[in-house]
């Protein structure tokens, strides 16, 4: 079966950890969740969403700075919209790798909190419910099913499996893609629990890919 084929999830018959809004149960799984800062090249990144958006523009540190200056993850996402012509040309081919790296950076920088959250879902299928996006998440049908590729949910389940199996998460290395740069420099390794304590606006609520 195609790794990018859509899945069908049924909340009535399957045990699901569904996340949609950051203030609801499982909301900390969202890239939009506050309270999970990351340090990249000695620079504070407020969310994995801001990190992922910045990595679209690895040849444009000026655009990355604009994205990183925003406190809101959603606003950080919107900042890059006018600059779509400057997104790295291979983005569509590597976007899953960039997302996996960004989510793993979130884990490494906030290991105890985020690993505990992932393990708390036990063996539930993790599914991002989205109104519009059936690639990273899944859309709800009139019958209540969730249908989508659910890439982000599957990345999170992959991480949970590695934690459960006892993988030693200490460092996240350089992603082997061309021009993997951050603010004009090659991205340096992300070390476990290396982040700056910052007052955040909103506290968090308490077949994979190659």
Backbone as JSON Lines, residues from 0, in Angstrom:
{"i":0,"aa":"X","n":[0.84,-1.2,0.0],"ca":[0.0,0.0,0.0],"c":[0.87,1.25,0.0]}
{"i":1,"aa":"X","n":[0.44,2.25,-0.73],"ca":[1.17,3.51,-0.79],"c":[1.26,4.13,0.59]}
{"i":2,"aa":"X","n":[2.48,4.53,0.99],"ca":[2.66,5.14,2.3],"c":[1.87,6.43,2.43]}
{"i":3,"aa":"X","n":[1.57,7.08,1.32],"ca":[0.83,8.33,1.36],"c":[-0.64,8.14,1.04]}
{"i":4,"aa":"X","n":[-1.12,6.92,1.1],"ca":[-2.55,6.67,0.89],"c":[-3.34,7.2,2.09]}
{"i":5,"aa":"X","n":[-4.58,7.59,1.84],"ca":[-5.44,8.05,2.92],"c":[-5.83,6.89,3.82]}
{"i":6,"aa":"X","n":[-6.0,7.22,5.1],"ca":[-6.51,6.26,6.07],"c":[-7.92,6.67,6.48]}
{"i":7,"aa":"X","n":[-8.66,5.71,6.96],"ca":[-10.0,5.97,7.49],"c":[-9.98,5.61,8.97]}
{"i":8,"aa":"X","n":[-10.32,6.59,9.82],"ca":[-10.36,6.38,11.27],"c":[-11.8,6.54,11.74]}
{"i":9,"aa":"X","n":[-12.24,5.62,12.56],"ca":[-13.61,5.62,13.05],"c":[-13.62,5.79,14.56]}
{"i":10,"aa":"X","n":[-13.98,6.98,15.06],"ca":[-13.98,7.21,16.51],"c":[-14.92,6.28,17.27]}
{"i":11,"aa":"X","n":[-15.89,5.7,16.58],"ca":[-16.85,4.83,17.26],"c":[-16.28,3.44,17.51]}
{"i":12,"aa":"X","n":[-15.35,3.02,16.69],"ca":[-14.84,1.65,16.8],"c":[-13.35,1.57,17.1]}
{"i":13,"aa":"X","n":[-12.64,2.7,17.02],"ca":[-11.2,2.72,17.27],"c":[-10.87,3.64,18.43]}
{"i":14,"aa":"X","n":[-9.8,3.3,19.12],"ca":[-9.34,4.11,20.24],"c":[-8.42,5.2,19.68]}
{"i":15,"aa":"X","n":[-8.88,6.44,19.63],"ca":[-8.17,7.51,18.96],"c":[-7.78,8.62,19.93]}
{"i":16,"aa":"X","n":[-6.61,9.21,19.7],"ca":[-6.21,10.46,20.35],"c":[-6.3,11.53,19.28]}
{"i":17,"aa":"X","n":[-7.41,12.25,19.25],"ca":[-7.69,13.22,18.2],"c":[-7.32,14.61,18.72]}
{"i":18,"aa":"X","n":[-6.5,15.32,17.97],"ca":[-6.19,16.7,18.37],"c":[-6.6,17.67,17.27]}
{"i":19,"aa":"X","n":[-7.17,18.79,17.71],"ca":[-7.67,19.8,16.78],"c":[-7.33,21.2,17.27]}
{"i":20,"aa":"X","n":[-7.69,21.49,18.55],"ca":[-7.41,22.8,19.15],"c":[-6.43,22.61,20.29]}
{"i":21,"aa":"X","n":[-5.53,23.57,20.44],"ca":[-4.44,23.4,21.41],"c":[-4.91,23.39,22.85]}
{"i":22,"aa":"X","n":[-6.08,23.98,23.13],"ca":[-6.56,24.02,24.52],"c":[-7.41,22.82,24.88]}
{"i":23,"aa":"X","n":[-7.62,21.93,23.93],"ca":[-8.41,20.73,24.19],"c":[-7.5,19.54,24.46]}
{"i":24,"aa":"X","n":[-8.09,18.41,24.86],"ca":[-7.31,17.21,25.12],"c":[-6.47,16.85,23.91]}
{"i":25,"aa":"X","n":[-5.23,16.47,24.16],"ca":[-4.23,16.11,23.16],"c":[-3.74,17.31,22.34]}
{"i":26,"aa":"X","n":[-4.12,18.51,22.75],"ca":[-3.73,19.69,21.99],"c":[-2.23,19.94,21.94]}
{"i":27,"aa":"X","n":[-1.49,19.4,22.91],"ca":[-0.04,19.58,22.91],"c":[0.63,18.86,21.74]}
{"i":28,"aa":"X","n":[-0.09,17.96,21.08],"ca":[0.47,17.29,19.9],"c":[0.54,18.22,18.69]}
{"i":29,"aa":"X","n":[-0.22,19.28,18.72],"ca":[-0.23,20.22,17.61],"c":[1.07,21.0,17.53]}
{"i":30,"aa":"X","n":[1.52,21.28,16.32],"ca":[2.68,22.16,16.15],"c":[2.38,23.57,16.61]}
{"i":31,"aa":"X","n":[1.11,23.9,16.75],"ca":[0.7,25.23,17.19],"c":[0.74,25.38,18.71]}
{"i":32,"aa":"X","n":[0.98,24.3,19.42],"ca":[0.93,24.34,20.88],"c":[2.02,25.22,21.46]}
{"i":33,"aa":"X","n":[1.64,26.06,22.41],"ca":[2.61,26.88,23.13],"c":[3.29,26.05,24.22]}
{"i":34,"aa":"X","n":[4.4,26.56,24.72],"ca":[5.07,25.91,25.83],"c":[6.09,24.86,25.45]}
{"i":35,"aa":"X","n":[6.47,24.81,24.18],"ca":[7.48,23.85,23.72],"c":[8.56,24.57,22.92]}
{"i":36,"aa":"X","n":[9.33,25.46,23.58],"ca":[10.36,26.22,22.85],"c":[11.53,25.34,22.43]}
{"i":37,"aa":"X","n":[12.2,25.77,21.39],"ca":[13.33,25.02,20.83],"c":[14.47,26.01,20.6]}
{"i":38,"aa":"X","n":[15.7,25.59,20.87],"ca":[16.86,26.41,20.56],"c":[17.53,25.84,19.31]}
{"i":39,"aa":"X","n":[17.65,26.67,18.28],"ca":[18.33,26.28,17.05],"c":[19.42,27.33,16.78]}
{"i":40,"aa":"X","n":[20.65,26.87,16.68],"ca":[21.78,27.78,16.46],"c":[21.76,28.95,17.46]}
{"i":41,"aa":"X","n":[21.49,28.61,18.72],"ca":[21.46,29.59,19.81],"c":[20.37,30.64,19.66]}
{"i":42,"aa":"X","n":[19.35,30.32,18.88],"ca":[18.22,31.23,18.68],"c":[16.96,30.56,19.18]}
{"i":43,"aa":"X","n":[16.15,31.31,19.92],"ca":[14.89,30.78,20.43],"c":[13.87,30.67,19.31]}
{"i":44,"aa":"X","n":[13.29,29.49,19.18],"ca":[12.16,29.25,18.29],"c":[10.99,28.86,19.18]}
{"i":45,"aa":"X","n":[9.9,29.58,19.08],"ca":[8.83,29.43,20.06],"c":[7.97,28.18,19.87]}
{"i":46,"aa":"X","n":[7.99,27.59,18.69],"ca":[7.14,26.42,18.45],"c":[7.71,25.61,17.29]}
{"i":47,"aa":"X","n":[7.3,24.35,17.24],"ca":[7.72,23.52,16.1],"c":[7.08,24.01,14.81]}
{"i":48,"aa":"X","n":[5.94,24.69,14.9],"ca":[5.34,25.27,13.7],"c":[6.22,26.37,13.12]}
{"i":49,"aa":"X","n":[6.7,27.26,13.97],"ca":[7.59,28.33,13.5],"c":[8.86,27.75,12.91]}
{"i":50,"aa":"X","n":[9.38,26.68,13.51],"ca":[10.59,26.04,13.0],"c":[10.34,25.46,11.61]}
{"i":51,"aa":"X","n":[9.26,24.73,11.47],"ca":[8.94,24.12,10.17],"c":[8.75,25.19,9.1]}
{"i":52,"aa":"X","n":[8.04,26.26,9.44],"ca":[7.83,27.34,8.46],"c":[9.15,28.0,8.07]}
{"i":53,"aa":"X","n":[10.03,28.21,9.05],"ca":[11.32,28.83,8.75],"c":[12.18,27.94,7.84]}
{"i":54,"aa":"X","n":[12.06,26.63,8.0],"ca":[12.87,25.71,7.21],"c":[12.44,25.65,5.75]}
{"i":55,"aa":"X","n":[11.32,26.25,5.43],"ca":[10.93,26.37,4.01],"c":[11.84,27.35,3.27]}
{"i":56,"aa":"X","n":[12.47,28.25,4.03],"ca":[13.21,29.37,3.43],"c":[14.68,29.33,3.84]}
{"i":57,"aa":"X","n":[15.33,28.19,3.62],"ca":[16.69,28.02,4.13],"c":[17.72,28.89,3.41]}
{"i":58,"aa":"X","n":[17.36,29.45,2.26],"ca":[18.26,30.37,1.55],"c":[17.92,31.83,1.82]}
{"i":59,"aa":"X","n":[16.92,32.08,2.67],"ca":[16.48,33.45,2.93],"c":[16.4,33.72,4.43]}
{"i":60,"aa":"X","n":[17.55,34.01,5.05],"ca":[17.52,34.28,6.49],"c":[16.66,35.48,6.86]}
{"i":61,"aa":"X","n":[16.48,36.42,5.94],"ca":[15.63,37.58,6.24],"c":[14.18,37.16,6.43]}
{"i":62,"aa":"X","n":[13.71,36.22,5.62],"ca":[12.35,35.73,5.77],"c":[12.24,34.87,7.03]}
{"i":63,"aa":"X","n":[13.26,34.07,7.3],"ca":[13.26,33.27,8.53],"c":[13.15,34.18,9.76]}
{"i":64,"aa":"X","n":[13.87,35.29,9.76],"ca":[13.81,36.21,10.89],"c":[12.41,36.75,11.08]}
{"i":65,"aa":"X","n":[11.72,37.07,10.0],"ca":[10.35,37.56,10.1],"c":[9.44,36.51,10.74]}
{"i":66,"aa":"X","n":[9.6,35.28,10.31],"ca":[8.79,34.19,10.86],"c":[9.08,34.01,12.35]}
{"i":67,"aa":"X","n":[10.34,34.0,12.72],"ca":[10.73,33.73,14.1],"c":[10.4,34.88,15.05]}
{"i":68,"aa":"X","n":[10.2,36.06,14.51],"ca":[9.89,37.22,15.36],"c":[8.46,37.2,15.88]}
{"i":69,"aa":"X","n":[7.62,36.37,15.29],"ca":[6.21,36.33,15.69],"c":[6.03,35.43,16.92]}
{"i":70,"aa":"X","n":[5.23,35.9,17.87],"ca":[4.97,35.12,19.07],"c":[3.94,34.01,18.83]}
{"i":71,"aa":"X","n":[2.98,34.27,17.96],"ca":[1.93,33.31,17.68],"c":[2.36,32.32,16.6]}
{"i":72,"aa":"X","n":[2.23,31.03,16.83],"ca":[2.56,30.04,15.78],"c":[1.74,30.24,14.51]}
{"i":73,"aa":"X","n":[0.47,30.59,14.67],"ca":[-0.36,30.81,13.49],"c":[0.11,32.01,12.69]}
{"i":74,"aa":"X","n":[0.46,33.08,13.39],"ca":[0.98,34.26,12.7],"c":[2.3,33.95,12.03]}
{"i":75,"aa":"X","n":[3.13,33.17,12.69],"ca":[4.41,32.75,12.08],"c":[4.16,32.01,10.78]}
{"i":76,"aa":"X","n":[3.12,31.2,10.75],"ca":[2.77,30.48,9.52],"c":[2.32,31.45,8.43]}
{"i":77,"aa":"X","n":[1.52,32.44,8.82],"ca":[0.98,33.37,7.84],"c":[2.05,34.29,7.26]}
{"i":78,"aa":"X","n":[3.1,34.58,8.04],"ca":[4.14,35.51,7.59],"c":[4.78,35.06,6.29]}
{"i":79,"aa":"X","n":[4.95,33.77,6.14],"ca":[5.63,33.25,4.95],"c":[4.78,33.24,3.69]}
{"i":80,"aa":"X","n":[3.46,33.41,3.83],"ca":[2.56,33.3,2.68],"c":[2.94,34.21,1.51]}
{"i":81,"aa":"X","n":[3.28,35.49,1.74],"ca":[3.6,36.36,0.59],"c":[4.92,36.0,-0.1]}
{"i":82,"aa":"X","n":[5.71,35.12,0.51],"ca":[7.04,34.81,-0.02],"c":[7.1,33.41,-0.64]}
{"i":83,"aa":"X","n":[5.97,32.92,-1.13],"ca":[5.95,31.54,-1.63],"c":[6.93,31.32,-2.79]}
{"i":84,"aa":"X","n":[7.26,32.39,-3.53],"ca":[8.21,32.25,-4.64],"c":[9.63,31.97,-4.16]}
{"i":85,"aa":"X","n":[9.87,32.15,-2.85],"ca":[11.22,31.96,-2.3],"c":[11.35,30.67,-1.49]}
{"i":86,"aa":"X","n":[10.28,29.88,-1.47],"ca":[10.37,28.58,-0.8],"c":[11.38,27.71,-1.54]}
{"i":87,"aa":"X","n":[12.18,26.95,-0.8],"ca":[13.21,26.14,-1.43],"c":[12.59,25.25,-2.52]}
{"i":88,"aa":"X","n":[13.23,25.13,-3.68],"ca":[12.62,24.47,-4.84],"c":[12.31,22.99,-4.63]}
{"i":89,"aa":"X","n":[13.0,22.34,-3.71],"ca":[12.75,20.91,-3.48],"c":[11.79,20.67,-2.32]}
{"i":90,"aa":"X","n":[11.09,21.72,-1.9],"ca":[10.28,21.62,-0.69],"c":[9.26,20.48,-0.74]}
{"i":91,"aa":"X","n":[8.56,20.34,-1.84],"ca":[7.53,19.31,-1.92],"c":[8.12,17.91,-1.76]}
{"i":92,"aa":"X","n":[9.36,17.74,-2.22],"ca":[10.01,16.43,-2.12],"c":[10.5,16.12,-0.71]}
{"i":93,"aa":"X","n":[10.82,17.15,0.05],"ca":[11.44,16.93,1.37],"c":[10.58,17.41,2.53]}
{"i":94,"aa":"X","n":[9.35,17.84,2.27],"ca":[8.56,18.46,3.35],"c":[8.27,17.5,4.5]}
{"i":95,"aa":"X","n":[8.13,16.21,4.21],"ca":[7.91,15.26,5.3],"c":[9.17,15.13,6.16]}
{"i":96,"aa":"X","n":[10.34,15.13,5.51],"ca":[11.6,15.09,6.27],"c":[11.73,16.33,7.15]}
{"i":97,"aa":"X","n":[11.37,17.49,6.61],"ca":[11.45,18.73,7.4],"c":[10.49,18.69,8.58]}
{"i":98,"aa":"X","n":[9.3,18.14,8.36],"ca":[8.33,18.06,9.45],"c":[8.8,17.08,10.52]}
{"i":99,"aa":"X","n":[9.3,15.92,10.1],"ca":[9.81,14.95,11.07],"c":[10.93,15.56,11.9]}
{"i":100,"aa":"X","n":[11.82,16.3,11.24],"ca":[12.94,16.91,11.96],"c":[12.43,17.96,12.95]}
{"i":101,"aa":"X","n":[11.46,18.75,12.55],"ca":[10.91,19.79,13.42],"c":[10.22,19.2,14.64]}
{"i":102,"aa":"X","n":[9.45,18.13,14.44],"ca":[8.75,17.5,15.56],"c":[9.76,16.82,16.5]}
{"i":103,"aa":"X","n":[10.8,16.22,15.94],"ca":[11.84,15.62,16.78],"c":[12.6,16.69,17.56]}
{"i":104,"aa":"X","n":[12.8,17.85,16.95],"ca":[13.43,18.96,17.68],"c":[12.56,19.37,18.86]}
{"i":105,"aa":"X","n":[11.25,19.4,18.66],"ca":[10.31,19.69,19.76],"c":[10.48,18.68,20.89]}
{"i":106,"aa":"X","n":[10.6,17.41,20.54],"ca":[10.79,16.37,21.55],"c":[12.1,16.54,22.29]}
{"i":107,"aa":"X","n":[13.2,16.7,21.56],"ca":[14.52,16.81,22.2],"c":[14.59,17.99,23.14]}
{"i":108,"aa":"X","n":[14.02,19.12,22.73],"ca":[14.13,20.34,23.53],"c":[13.21,20.33,24.75]}
{"i":109,"aa":"X","n":[12.22,19.46,24.74],"ca":[11.24,19.4,25.84],"c":[10.98,17.94,26.19]}
{"i":110,"aa":"X","n":[12.05,17.19,26.41],"ca":[11.94,15.73,26.37],"c":[10.98,15.16,27.41]}
{"i":111,"aa":"X","n":[11.15,15.52,28.67],"ca":[10.33,14.9,29.71],"c":[8.85,15.2,29.5]}
{"i":112,"aa":"X","n":[8.55,16.46,29.23],"ca":[7.16,16.85,29.08],"c":[6.51,16.24,27.84]}
{"i":113,"aa":"X","n":[7.19,16.3,26.71],"ca":[6.56,15.85,25.47],"c":[6.57,14.33,25.36]}
{"i":114,"aa":"X","n":[7.62,13.68,25.84],"ca":[7.64,12.21,25.8],"c":[6.55,11.65,26.71]}
{"i":115,"aa":"X","n":[6.35,12.27,27.88],"ca":[5.29,11.81,28.78],"c":[3.92,11.97,28.14]}
{"i":116,"aa":"X","n":[3.74,13.07,27.43],"ca":[2.48,13.31,26.74],"c":[2.22,12.26,25.67]}
{"i":117,"aa":"X","n":[3.25,11.94,24.89],"ca":[3.1,10.94,23.85],"c":[2.8,9.56,24.45]}
{"i":118,"aa":"X","n":[3.5,9.2,25.51],"ca":[3.29,7.89,26.13],"c":[1.91,7.78,26.78]}
{"i":119,"aa":"X","n":[1.37,8.91,27.2],"ca":[0.05,8.9,27.85],"c":[-1.05,8.44,26.89]}
{"i":120,"aa":"X","n":[-0.82,8.62,25.6],"ca":[-1.82,8.17,24.62],"c":[-1.78,6.66,24.41]}
{"i":121,"aa":"X","n":[-0.8,6.01,25.03],"ca":[-0.69,4.56,25.0],"c":[-0.67,4.05,23.56]}
{"i":122,"aa":"X","n":[-1.58,3.19,23.19],"ca":[-1.59,2.62,21.84],"c":[-2.67,3.24,20.95]}
{"i":123,"aa":"X","n":[-3.2,4.39,21.37],"ca":[-4.24,5.03,20.56],"c":[-3.65,5.49,19.22]}
{"i":124,"aa":"X","n":[-4.48,5.46,18.19],"ca":[-4.1,6.11,16.95],"c":[-4.13,7.62,17.19]}
{"i":125,"aa":"X","n":[-3.05,8.3,16.83],"ca":[-3.0,9.76,16.95],"c":[-3.42,10.36,15.63]}
{"i":126,"aa":"X","n":[-4.44,11.22,15.68],"ca":[-5.0,11.78,14.45],"c":[-5.2,13.28,14.63]}
{"i":127,"aa":"X","n":[-4.67,14.06,13.68],"ca":[-4.96,15.49,13.66],"c":[-6.24,15.71,12.86]}
{"i":128,"aa":"X","n":[-7.24,16.28,13.5],"ca":[-8.48,16.6,12.78],"c":[-8.35,18.0,12.19]}
{"i":129,"aa":"X","n":[-8.63,18.12,10.92],"ca":[-8.51,19.4,10.23],"c":[-9.74,19.62,9.35]}
{"i":130,"aa":"X","n":[-10.15,20.87,9.26],"ca":[-11.28,21.17,8.38],"c":[-10.88,21.17,6.9]}
{"i":131,"aa":"X","n":[-9.6,21.49,6.62],"ca":[-9.19,21.69,5.22],"c":[-8.07,20.76,4.75]}
{"i":132,"aa":"X","n":[-7.27,20.24,5.67],"ca":[-6.04,19.55,5.29],"c":[-6.15,18.05,5.53]}
{"i":133,"aa":"X","n":[-6.22,17.28,4.45],"ca":[-6.28,15.83,4.59],"c":[-4.92,15.19,4.31]}
{"i":134,"aa":"X","n":[-3.86,16.0,4.24],"ca":[-2.51,15.46,4.08],"c":[-1.84,15.34,5.44]}
{"i":135,"aa":"X","n":[-1.62,16.47,6.12],"ca":[-1.01,16.42,7.45],"c":[-1.99,15.84,8.46]}
{"i":136,"aa":"X","n":[-3.28,16.03,8.23],"ca":[-4.29,15.55,9.15],"c":[-5.35,14.73,8.44]}
{"i":137,"aa":"X","n":[-6.58,14.81,8.97],"ca":[-7.71,14.09,8.39],"c":[-8.96,14.94,8.56]}
{"i":138,"aa":"X","n":[-9.85,14.84,7.59],"ca":[-11.11,15.59,7.63],"c":[-12.23,14.7,8.16]}
{"i":139,"aa":"X","n":[-13.15,15.34,8.89],"ca":[-14.29,14.59,9.42],"c":[-15.44,14.61,8.41]}
{"i":140,"aa":"X","n":[-15.99,13.45,8.16],"ca":[-17.11,13.35,7.24],"c":[-18.43,13.57,7.98]}
{"i":141,"aa":"X","n":[-19.51,13.67,7.23],"ca":[-20.83,13.82,7.83],"c":[-21.2,12.61,8.69]}
{"i":142,"aa":"X","n":[-20.59,11.48,8.38],"ca":[-20.86,10.26,9.16],"c":[-19.98,10.16,10.41]}
{"i":143,"aa":"X","n":[-19.08,11.13,10.59],"ca":[-18.23,11.13,11.77],"c":[-16.9,10.43,11.6]}
{"i":144,"aa":"X","n":[-16.62,9.92,10.4],"ca":[-15.32,9.32,10.15],"c":[-14.27,10.39,9.94]}
{"i":145,"aa":"X","n":[-13.0,10.05,10.18],"ca":[-11.89,10.93,9.88],"c":[-11.09,10.3,8.75]}
{"i":146,"aa":"X","n":[-10.98,11.01,7.64],"ca":[-10.31,10.46,6.45],"c":[-9.19,11.38,6.03]}
{"i":147,"aa":"X","n":[-7.98,10.84,5.91],"ca":[-6.85,11.64,5.49],"c":[-5.56,10.83,5.56]}
{"i":148,"aa":"X","n":[-4.5,11.37,5.01],"ca":[-3.19,10.73,5.09],"c":[-2.67,10.78,6.52]}
{"i":149,"aa":"X","n":[-2.99,11.88,7.23],"ca":[-2.64,12.01,8.65],"c":[-1.14,11.88,8.89]}
{"i":150,"aa":"X","n":[-0.36,12.59,8.09],"ca":[1.09,12.48,8.18],"c":[1.6,12.9,9.56]}
{"i":151,"aa":"X","n":[1.09,14.0,10.09],"ca":[1.59,14.45,11.39],"c":[1.26,13.44,12.48]}
{"i":152,"aa":"X","n":[0.06,12.93,12.47],"ca":[-0.3,11.92,13.46],"c":[0.59,10.69,13.36]}
{"i":153,"aa":"X","n":[0.93,10.29,12.17],"ca":[1.78,9.11,11.99],"c":[3.22,9.39,12.4]}
{"i":154,"aa":"X","n":[3.69,10.6,12.2],"ca":[5.02,10.98,12.7],"c":[5.05,10.88,14.22]}
{"i":155,"aa":"X","n":[3.99,11.36,14.87],"ca":[3.92,11.31,16.33],"c":[3.84,9.87,16.83]}
{"i":156,"aa":"X","n":[3.11,9.03,16.13],"ca":[3.06,7.61,16.53],"c":[4.41,6.94,16.36]}
{"i":157,"aa":"X","n":[5.13,7.33,15.32],"ca":[6.48,6.79,15.12],"c":[7.39,7.18,16.28]}
{"i":158,"aa":"X","n":[7.32,8.43,16.69],"ca":[8.12,8.88,17.83],"c":[7.74,8.12,19.09]}
{"i":159,"aa":"X","n":[6.45,7.98,19.33],"ca":[5.98,7.27,20.52],"c":[6.51,5.84,20.54]}
{"i":160,"aa":"X","n":[6.51,5.18,19.39],"ca":[7.02,3.81,19.32],"c":[8.5,3.76,19.66]}
{"i":161,"aa":"X","n":[9.27,4.75,19.17],"ca":[10.71,4.77,19.46],"c":[10.97,5.02,20.94]}
{"i":162,"aa":"X","n":[10.17,5.89,21.55],"ca":[10.31,6.14,22.99],"c":[9.99,4.87,23.77]}
{"i":163,"aa":"X","n":[8.9,4.21,23.39],"ca":[8.47,2.98,24.06],"c":[9.53,1.89,23.95]}
{"i":164,"aa":"X","n":[10.21,1.85,22.8],"ca":[11.24,0.83,22.58],"c":[12.56,1.17,23.26]}
{"i":165,"aa":"X","n":[12.63,2.36,23.87],"ca":[13.81,2.72,24.63],"c":[14.9,3.41,23.84]}
{"i":166,"aa":"X","n":[14.56,4.0,22.7],"ca":[15.59,4.72,21.94],"c":[16.17,5.84,22.79]}
{"i":167,"aa":"X","n":[17.47,6.0,22.72],"ca":[18.17,7.01,23.53],"c":[18.19,8.34,22.76]}
{"i":168,"aa":"X","n":[17.24,9.19,23.05],"ca":[17.17,10.49,22.4],"c":[18.08,11.48,23.15]}
{"i":169,"aa":"X","n":[19.24,11.77,22.6],"ca":[20.15,12.72,23.21],"c":[20.48,13.89,22.28]}
{"i":170,"aa":"X","n":[20.53,13.61,20.99],"ca":[20.91,14.66,20.05],"c":[20.21,14.4,18.71]}
{"i":171,"aa":"X","n":[19.81,15.48,18.08],"ca":[19.21,15.43,16.75],"c":[20.19,16.1,15.8]}
{"i":172,"aa":"X","n":[20.72,15.33,14.87],"ca":[21.78,15.84,14.02],"c":[21.29,16.6,12.8]}
{"i":173,"aa":"X","n":[22.23,16.97,11.98],"ca":[21.99,17.71,10.74],"c":[21.17,16.86,9.78]}
{"i":174,"aa":"X","n":[20.13,17.45,9.2],"ca":[19.33,16.74,8.22],"c":[20.05,16.75,6.88]}
{"i":175,"aa":"X","n":[20.21,15.58,6.3],"ca":[20.98,15.47,5.06],"c":[20.16,15.89,3.84]}
{"i":176,"aa":"X","n":[19.93,17.18,3.74],"ca":[19.32,17.78,2.56],"c":[20.18,18.98,2.18]}
{"i":177,"aa":"X","n":[20.19,19.38,0.92],"ca":[21.01,20.52,0.51],"c":[20.6,21.8,1.23]}
{"i":178,"aa":"X","n":[21.6,22.63,1.56],"ca":[21.34,23.97,2.12],"c":[20.43,23.93,3.34]}
{"i":179,"aa":"X","n":[20.74,23.03,4.26],"ca":[19.94,22.96,5.48],"c":[20.45,24.03,6.44]}
{"i":180,"aa":"X","n":[20.0,25.26,6.19],"ca":[20.53,26.44,6.87],"c":[19.47,27.12,7.73]}
{"i":181,"aa":"X","n":[19.95,27.78,8.76],"ca":[19.09,28.51,9.68],"c":[19.76,29.84,10.0]}
{"i":182,"aa":"X","n":[19.13,30.93,9.57],"ca":[19.65,32.28,9.77],"c":[21.08,32.41,9.23]}
{"i":183,"aa":"X","n":[21.28,31.84,8.06],"ca":[22.55,32.02,7.36],"c":[23.65,31.06,7.72]}
{"i":184,"aa":"X","n":[23.37,30.1,8.62],"ca":[24.38,29.12,9.01],"c":[23.81,27.71,8.93]}
{"i":185,"aa":"X","n":[24.66,26.71,8.69],"ca":[24.16,25.33,8.74],"c":[23.53,25.04,10.1]}
{"i":186,"aa":"X","n":[22.47,24.28,10.08],"ca":[21.77,23.94,11.32],"c":[22.67,23.08,12.19]}
{"i":187,"aa":"X","n":[22.84,23.49,13.43],"ca":[23.65,22.74,14.39],"c":[22.79,21.69,15.1]}
{"i":188,"aa":"X","n":[23.41,20.69,15.71],"ca":[22.64,19.65,16.4],"c":[21.74,20.22,17.49]}
{"i":189,"aa":"X","n":[20.6,19.57,17.69],"ca":[19.68,19.91,18.77],"c":[19.93,18.93,19.9]}
{"i":190,"aa":"X","n":[20.24,19.44,21.08],"ca":[20.54,18.57,22.21],"c":[19.34,18.46,23.14]}
{"i":191,"aa":"X","n":[19.23,17.33,23.77],"ca":[18.11,17.05,24.66],"c":[18.01,18.09,25.77]}
{"i":192,"aa":"X","n":[16.82,18.65,25.9],"ca":[16.47,19.6,26.96],"c":[17.26,20.9,26.93]}
{"i":193,"aa":"X","n":[17.86,21.24,25.77],"ca":[18.52,22.54,25.68],"c":[17.52,23.57,25.16]}
{"i":194,"aa":"X","n":[16.97,24.32,26.07],"ca":[16.08,25.41,25.68],"c":[16.14,26.49,26.75]}
{"i":195,"aa":"X","n":[15.66,27.68,26.4],"ca":[15.63,28.81,27.33],"c":[14.26,28.89,27.95]}
{"i":196,"aa":"X","n":[14.17,28.96,29.29],"ca":[12.89,29.14,29.95],"c":[12.33,30.5,29.55]}
{"i":197,"aa":"X","n":[11.14,30.47,29.03],"ca":[10.5,31.71,28.59],"c":[9.06,31.73,29.08]}
{"i":198,"aa":"X","n":[8.57,32.88,29.45],"ca":[7.16,33.02,29.81],"c":[6.35,32.94,28.52]}
{"i":199,"aa":"X","n":[5.47,31.96,28.45],"ca":[4.68,31.78,27.24],"c":[3.27,32.29,27.47]}
{"i":200,"aa":"X","n":[2.61,32.66,26.41],"ca":[1.28,33.25,26.51],"c":[0.24,32.24,27.01]}
{"i":201,"aa":"X","n":[0.33,31.0,26.52],"ca":[-0.67,30.0,26.86],"c":[0.02,28.7,27.23]}
{"i":202,"aa":"X","n":[-0.19,28.17,28.44],"ca":[0.45,26.9,28.81],"c":[-0.17,25.75,28.05]}
{"i":203,"aa":"X","n":[0.6,24.69,27.81],"ca":[0.05,23.54,27.11],"c":[-0.93,22.78,27.97]}
{"i":204,"aa":"X","n":[-1.88,22.12,27.36],"ca":[-2.8,21.21,28.04],"c":[-2.14,19.84,28.04]}
{"i":205,"aa":"X","n":[-2.5,20.0,29.72],"ca":[-1.87,18.77,30.0],"c":[-2.41,17.49,29.14]}
{"i":206,"aa":"X","n":[3.9,1.17,8.93],"ca":[3.82,2.03,7.8],"c":[4.24,3.47,7.95]}
{"i":207,"aa":"X","n":[5.26,3.93,8.65],"ca":[5.75,5.27,8.82],"c":[6.64,5.67,7.66]}
{"i":208,"aa":"X","n":[7.29,6.84,7.79],"ca":[7.97,7.41,6.64],"c":[9.48,7.29,6.78]}
{"i":209,"aa":"X","n":[10.12,7.05,5.66],"ca":[11.59,7.02,5.62],"c":[12.12,8.44,5.58]}
